[in-house]
Amino acid sequence: MICSSDSIGDMFVRLRNAHSAGHTLVEMPHSKLKGEVSRILKKEGFISDYVIEGGVQKKLRIYLKYGKGNEPAIRGLKRISKPGLRRYVSVDKIPKVLSGFGIAILSTSSGMMTDKEARNRKIGGEVLGSVW
């Protein structure tokens, strides 16, 4: 098992690699943060489903989604806030990903949410990454 201080960065790399290899399933160690990111990805239609399995050492299984012509639903992932350089934004500085066609994932005082939800609730937070 690889121990990484950047669990979201590791998750994004695993998703990117699985899509490029044409896999339909990705497994990784579970954390609450990864579970919340998976919840947002499913709600926004980027993955088909996710499952948390196991007892003490939980595993997160993410089922990838493909469209017409075996085109992946996730075209790109970018880690924005990193452990060495955190990126916090106020509500008026929340980035729009591809003019609204993608999403930015934020960690706020009210929990994890997309850029659209944060703008509607008028709260800022840490921009973890973007997905399109």
N, C-alpha and C positions, 0 to 999 in steps of 0.2 A: 504494500500500500504506500502510495506517495503522500507525504505530508506537505501540504501547501498552505502558506499563510494567506493566499488569495483564493478562497474557495469559489467565488463567483467567476474569477478569471479561469480557473480550472474547469468549471462547468461550461463556460462559453467555448473553450478549446475542445472539450469532449463533444459538444453538440456540433461544432463546425467540422470536426474530423469525421464524426459519424455520418453527417450529411454528404460529405465529399466521398465517403466510401460506400454510400448507398444503403446504410443500415437502417432498420426500422425501430431499433431499440438501443438505448444507451443506459448503462448502469453506472452508478457512482455512489460514494458514501453520502448518507443523508445528513443534512443540517436544517435548522428551521429557516435559515436564509434561503437556501436552495429550494426548499419546499414552497416558500412564498413566491420566488421567481417562477417556479414551475406553475403555480396557480395562476399567475398573471399571464404566462405564455399560453396556457390552455384557454383562459378566458378571452384572450385576444385572437385565438385561432392559429397560433404558430405551431402548436403541437397537438396531437390527437388526444393524449391522455398521459397521466403520470400516476405511479403507485408507490407508496412507502411500505416496505416490507422489512420483517426481521424483528428481533428483540432488542438486545443490548447494542449490537452494531447494526443499525438500520441501514438499508440500501434504498436509494431512490432510483426507480426505473422510469425512464421517459420514453414514450412511444412517439416517434417522429411522424410528421405529416408530409405527404407528397401530393402534388396536384397533377394537372394534365401533363403528359409526356414525362412522367417521373421527375417533375420539377419540385425541388424542396420548398416548403412553405417558408422556411427561414432562409432568406437570401444573404443576410449578413448579421454579424454580432460584433459589438465593439464595447470593450470595457472602458469606462470613462474615469470613474473614481477608483484609485488604486490604493493599496495600503501605504505606499510611500508618499502619495499625493492625493489627498481627499478633495473632492469637488462638491462644494455646497453652493446652492443657488437659492435666490429669493423667488417668489412666485412670478415676478415680471421677467426673470432671466431664465426660466425653464426652457430648454432647447426644444425645437420642433424637429423631428427626424423625418427627412425627405418630404418636407412640406405637409406633414400629417399622415403620410402613408406608412410610416414606421412608428415605433413607440420608444420612449425613454422610460426606464424603470427607476423610480425614486424611492428612497427610504426616508420616510417623514416621521414626525412625532405621532401621527395617526396611523402608522403602519406603512407597509409597502403598497405602492400604487403606480399607475401609469402617469405620464405627463398630463394627459387630458383630465384625469381625476384630480390631480393636484391643482391644476388651474381652476377647475370648477369649485374646489373647496378653499381656494385661495391660500394654499400653504406651500412653502418651499421645503427643501431638504437636500439630502445627498444624492447626486445622480450616479447610480451604480453602473448603468450601461444603456446601450441602445440596441434595438432589434428592428430589422426591416426585411 
